[in-house]
Amino acid sequence: MSVIPYPLTNTPNLISDSERRRRRRRRLMMEGLLLTKPPSHLNLSPHLNKLPFSPGFPSHYHFRPKHTHSFLPLSSLHNQQQTPKQTTTEDESYGEVKRIIGSRALNGATGMEYLIEWKDGHTPSWVSSDFIAGDVVAEYESPWWTAAKKADEAAFKRLLEVADERDVDAVDSDGRTALLFVSGLGSEPCVRLLAEAGANLDHRENRGGLTALHMAAGYVKPGVAKLLVDEGADPEIEDSRGQTPLDLAREILKVTPKGNPMQFGRRIGLEGVVRVLEGAVFEYAEVEEVIEKRGKGENLEYLVRWKDGGGNEWVKARFVAEDLVRDYEAGLEYAVAEAVVDSRRGDEGKMEYLVKWADLDEPTWEPEDNVDDELIKEFQLSSNNQAQNVSNA
């Protein structure tokens, strides 16, 4: 049982003298039982913003034991930002908490408010967690955070099916939501369930500014990363260090040893995360030609011409197909082919095609690798049609 006061506006205005004396005696008794503010009932360690991420996932919560009774006499709950004070005004009244029936995160994910159902039928009221006994909050929140730390899909389903006002973006003391935990644990079913329930996919926790995508990247969960991207998570949100999830995955991949059998699976997973996030960040298009290059090492870029007619653009070397880079470095020139007009088997048994060029008068024989697949298909279809016509004549 927990007893805290209702908002004063709900208190009856007319009471008898005997009722005033009774309330005064009860108030003085409760003031003698005033408890100090309970410590946070959720304690997570180590901190998630420490990098690089470890292969395991720090996901243990510790709940303070339940108390039999807790009394918090306050003068008013209307202004949740005011410091609670003990009072001796005769109009103060106390209500007995029946249960918590809803939750919502405060602006900025700095804490939680809970919707209190009163035993004597008063209208339910939103109350800051600071004004509610820890055992009452823990009884409501323990199943939710236990489901989060275990990535328990069935438990989440049961909690979400209850007709209350539970906030799927409920936060712990560091502003972390359940979605961040299950993303780090790699549970695609839980991520999908929370996303469908309306969870904020781009929520940033308070200590490191990490999002669910950062968690998936840091804990090497490519499947979750893809699912979050497909559900609409923003891959370009930065954490408090200015790093996107892609930056984070690359950073961890860079420091993960090569050639170590113990790290092989981790590197494969990180490469998968990088591919997913690169695909989300960069719009892929077909390059027609590499025109120029600049820079060195990680800063090497190529100026490319796109096949769809878009403007020429400088692109990081790692995003340009290796065969195009080889052709450019070998000094090969590109030209526009109009059609394939003939074919033959070359000296080494490989196919060659006679290509008619837009900027040349005479066609030239080219190896199959230098000819567009679509032009070859058109030529083969035309040849088959001609052969069919001859056979029918």
Summary of the structure (lengths in Angstrom):
residues: 393
radius of gyration: 33.1
end to end distance: 97.7
largest distance: 117.6
contacts: 1110
relative contact order: 0.08
helix: 39%
strand: 17%
